[in-house]
Amino acid sequence: MKKHGFALSLDVIAYIIAILILTALVFKSSGVLDSGRSDKAYADTANLGALISQYKLEVGSYPTMLSDLTNTEGQYGPWISKIDKDPWGDSYQYKYTDKGFIIYSYGVDKIDNGSSPEEVKNGDIGFIGK
């Protein structure tokens, strides 16, 4: 009878350890998901940056807004069929000057940290083009 009770308590301890390990993995996986989202945002902004550069090369000026990439301009375009949202469900941001542009996501905090065509700031994820 004692052996049966001892075996049961070892099973309970094993279950508790398994639950603790699974709980730790769940909390760790949210960081992995954010890392994957950040990687996707970097790739998306680089791709959009390349399209913006191609637009400027062909049209002679930067697009005034990202949706310009989905239109035809003279004999050129469209450069992309639609502009997807960033991995967190927000729109990509775009700013330009006569010297360059930035395409960026607010990132995981969903806050505009003041990125500009000169620099990507605190938590924003983006691509700067000249």
Solvent accessible surface area in square Angstrom, and as a share of the most:
residue,aa,sasa,rsa
1,M,207,0.93
2,K,181,0.77
3,K,173,0.73
4,H,136,0.61
5,G,40,0.39
6,F,132,0.55
7,A,50,0.39
8,L,107,0.53
9,S,50,0.32
10,L,88,0.44
11,D,72,0.37
12,V,74,0.43
13,I,90,0.46
14,A,57,0.44
15,Y,147,0.56
16,I,92,0.46
17,I,91,0.46
18,A,44,0.34
19,I,106,0.54
20,L,111,0.55
21,I,97,0.49
22,L,110,0.55
23,T,60,0.35
24,A,62,0.48
25,L,103,0.51
26,V,99,0.57
27,F,149,0.62
28,K,142,0.60
29,S,50,0.32
30,S,62,0.40
31,G,44,0.42
32,V,92,0.53
33,L,103,0.51
34,D,46,0.24
35,S,60,0.39
36,G,40,0.38
37,R,95,0.35
38,S,28,0.18
39,D,89,0.46
40,K,104,0.44
41,A,0,0.00
42,Y,118,0.45
43,A,62,0.48
44,D,28,0.14
45,T,0,0.00
46,A,44,0.34
47,N,81,0.42
48,L,9,0.04
49,G,0,0.00
50,A,58,0.45
51,L,27,0.13
52,I,0,0.00
53,S,50,0.32
54,Q,78,0.35
55,Y,12,0.05
56,K,73,0.31
57,L,152,0.76
58,E,51,0.23
59,V,46,0.27
60,G,57,0.55
61,S,60,0.39
62,Y,17,0.06
63,P,1,0.01
64,T,89,0.52
65,M,113,0.51
66,L,18,0.09
67,S,53,0.34
68,D,24,0.13
69,L,0,0.00
70,T,41,0.24
71,N,79,0.40
72,T,85,0.49
73,E,80,0.36
74,G,72,0.69
75,Q,151,0.67
76,Y,77,0.29
77,G,32,0.31
78,P,79,0.50
79,W,28,0.10
80,I,44,0.22
81,S,104,0.67
82,K,132,0.56
83,I,49,0.25
84,D,78,0.41
85,K,119,0.50
86,D,6,0.03
87,P,33,0.21
88,W,28,0.10
89,G,48,0.46
90,D,40,0.21
91,S,56,0.36
92,Y,12,0.05
93,Q,46,0.20
94,Y,34,0.13
95,K,78,0.33
96,Y,88,0.34
97,T,56,0.32
98,D,129,0.67
99,K,159,0.67
100,G,2,0.02
101,F,1,0.00
102,I,0,0.00
103,I,0,0.00
104,Y,1,0.00
105,S,0,0.00
106,Y,44,0.17
107,G,1,0.01
108,V,89,0.51
109,D,63,0.32
110,K,105,0.45
111,I,101,0.51
112,D,66,0.34
113,N,42,0.22
114,G,38,0.37
115,S,1,0.00
116,S,30,0.19
117,P,11,0.07
118,E,128,0.58
119,E,89,0.40
120,V,52,0.30
121,K,77,0.33
122,N,127,0.65
123,G,48,0.46
124,D,9,0.05
125,I,13,0.07
126,G,15,0.15
127,F,71,0.30
128,I,55,0.28
129,G,7,0.07
130,K,171,0.72
